[in-house]
Amino acid sequence: MLTKSFHFIRGLNRRARSMSTDTKRIWNVYLSGEIHSDWREQIASGVTEKSLPIVLTSPNTSHEDSDDCGAIILGMEEKRQNWDKIGANMNNLRTKTLIRDADIVVVRFGEKYRQWNAAFDAGYAAALNKSIITLHPPSISHMLKEVNASASVVCEDASQVVDTLAYVIEGTLPKPRDGDQFVPIADRLGKGNPNP
């Protein structure tokens, strides 16, 4: 049983591959973390809107399937820790492979649930020297300061992730988030190199 969001991302990935040419690099972006909101769909929609050459992957986002996959495939266990272990081992195969293959790992932390797996994924990605983007509300920044220190970019919402990917891949920038209040750095703080 695949989740609705997994089908959605798979369909977008097929379109990304069909739009690509041999000369255009396809980026692999792994979406790790919180499964109780539609942040993955928001990123997938943004990637499609901007026609970015990205293949999105993620863990199985069905909590029930993730818990029961080992017992469904290998047979039920009498003890909870055995049931959890065989499921975790199967999920681990997917997670390790997709993170190793990723160019960029986006790790989402939400406020409501503890994100142990997301923290582990971020640590694994950091150990592999992967580029990491964290995504979380500002209210939990303090708890994530070490994770954020390993990230290249820290975002507060999915649109910032999409805009970061567009800039990194194609060099395109959105309108300034601060609108008319935005002042270029050279005007605001002076030129960085006084000896051009």
C-alpha positions in Angstrom: 0.0 0.0 0.0 1.6 3.3 -1.1 0.5 6.6 0.4 -1.2 9.3 -1.6 1.8 11.6 -1.3 4.2 8.9 -2.5 2.1 8.4 -5.6 2.0 12.2 -6.1 5.8 12.5 -5.9 6.3 9.4 -8.2 4.1 11.0 -10.9 6.1 14.3 -10.7 9.3 12.4 -10.9 8.2 10.7 -14.1 7.4 14.1 -15.6 10.8 15.5 -14.5 12.6 12.6 -16.2 10.6 13.0 -19.4 11.3 16.8 -19.5 15.0 16.3 -19.1 17.6 16.0 -21.9 20.9 14.3 -21.9 22.6 17.7 -21.4 20.6 18.7 -18.3 21.5 17.3 -14.9 18.8 15.6 -12.9 19.1 16.4 -9.2 18.1 13.8 -6.6 16.5 15.4 -3.6 15.5 13.3 -0.5 12.7 14.6 1.6 13.1 13.4 5.2 11.1 14.0 8.3 7.7 14.9 9.6 4.8 13.0 7.9 1.7 14.7 9.3 1.5 17.7 7.0 1.6 18.4 3.3 5.0 19.9 3.1 6.2 17.3 0.6 3.3 18.0 -1.7 4.1 21.8 -1.5 7.7 21.2 -2.5 6.6 18.8 -5.3 4.1 21.3 -6.6 6.7 24.1 -6.5 9.3 22.0 -8.3 6.7 21.2 -11.0 5.7 24.9 -11.3 9.3 25.9 -11.8 10.0 22.9 -14.1 13.1 22.1 -12.1 15.1 19.0 -13.1 14.6 17.2 -9.8 13.6 13.7 -8.8 12.1 13.7 -5.3 12.4 10.7 -3.0 11.2 10.1 0.6 10.7 7.4 3.2 7.4 5.6 3.2 5.1 8.2 4.6 2.4 5.8 5.8 3.0 5.3 9.5 1.1 2.0 9.5 3.0 0.5 6.5 6.3 1.7 7.9 5.5 0.0 11.3 4.1 -3.3 9.8 6.2 -3.8 6.6 8.5 -6.4 8.2 5.7 -8.4 9.8 3.6 -8.3 6.6 6.6 -9.6 4.5 8.4 -11.9 6.9 5.6 -12.8 9.3 4.3 -11.6 12.6 6.4 -11.5 15.8 5.2 -12.1 19.3 7.3 -9.3 20.9 7.0 -5.6 20.1 10.7 -5.1 19.9 11.1 -7.9 17.3 8.2 -6.5 15.3 9.7 -3.0 15.4 13.2 -4.3 14.5 12.3 -6.2 11.3 10.2 -3.2 10.1 13.0 -0.7 11.0 15.6 -2.9 9.2 13.5 -2.8 6.0 12.9 0.9 6.2 16.6 1.4 6.9 17.4 -0.2 3.5 15.3 2.4 1.7 16.5 5.4 3.8 20.2 4.6 3.6 20.1 4.0 -0.2 18.1 7.1 -1.0 20.2 9.4 1.2 23.4 8.0 -0.3 22.0 8.6 -3.8 20.8 12.1 -2.9 22.4 15.4 -4.1 20.5 17.3 -1.4 18.7 16.1 1.7 15.8 18.2 3.0 15.0 17.5 6.6 11.6 18.7 8.0 11.0 19.1 11.7 7.5 19.9 13.0 6.5 21.3 16.3 3.9 18.7 17.4 5.8 15.3 17.1 9.3 14.3 18.1 11.3 13.7 15.0 13.9 11.1 16.0 14.1 9.6 12.5 14.6 13.1 10.9 17.4 13.8 13.3 19.0 10.5 12.6 18.7 11.1 8.8 20.3 14.5 9.2 23.2 13.0 11.1 23.6 10.2 8.5 23.5 12.8 5.6 26.1 15.0 7.5 28.3 11.9 7.9 28.1 11.3 4.2 29.0 15.0 3.6 25.6 15.6 1.8 24.2 19.0 1.3 21.4 19.5 3.8 18.5 21.9 4.0 16.5 22.0 7.2 12.9 23.1 7.3 11.2 24.0 10.5 9.3 26.8 12.3 11.5 29.4 14.1 10.1 28.3 17.5 12.2 25.1 17.5 15.4 26.6 16.2 17.1 26.4 19.6 16.5 22.7 19.9 17.9 22.1 16.4 20.9 24.4 16.6 23.4 21.5 16.1 21.4 20.1 13.2 21.1 23.5 11.6 24.9 24.0 12.1 25.4 21.1 9.7 22.9 22.4 7.2 23.7 24.7 4.2 20.4 26.4 4.4 17.7 26.7 7.2 14.2 27.3 5.9 11.0 28.2 7.6 8.5 27.1 4.9 8.3 24.9 1.9 8.4 27.8 -0.6 11.8 28.8 0.7 13.0 25.3 0.0 11.7 25.4 -3.6 13.2 28.9 -4.1 16.6 27.6 -2.7 16.5 24.6 -5.1 15.7 26.9 -8.0 18.6 29.2 -7.2 21.1 26.4 -6.6 20.1 24.5 -9.8 19.2 27.3 -12.2 20.4 30.6 -10.6 16.9 32.1 -10.6 15.7 34.2 -7.7 12.2 35.0 -6.5 10.9 38.4 -5.6 12.5 39.5 -2.3 10.6 38.1 0.7 10.8 41.5 2.3 9.2 43.1 -0.7 9.8 46.9 -1.1 11.8 46.8 2.2 14.6 44.8 0.6 17.8 46.7 0.1 20.8 45.2 -1.8 23.8 44.5 0.4 26.0 47.0 -1.4 23.5 49.8 -0.7 22.8 48.7 2.8 26.3 47.8 4.1 28.7 48.9 1.4 30.6 47.1 -1.2 32.3 44.0 0.0 35.5 44.4 -2.1 36.8 48.0 -2.0 39.5 47.1 -4.5 37.7 45.8 -7.6 
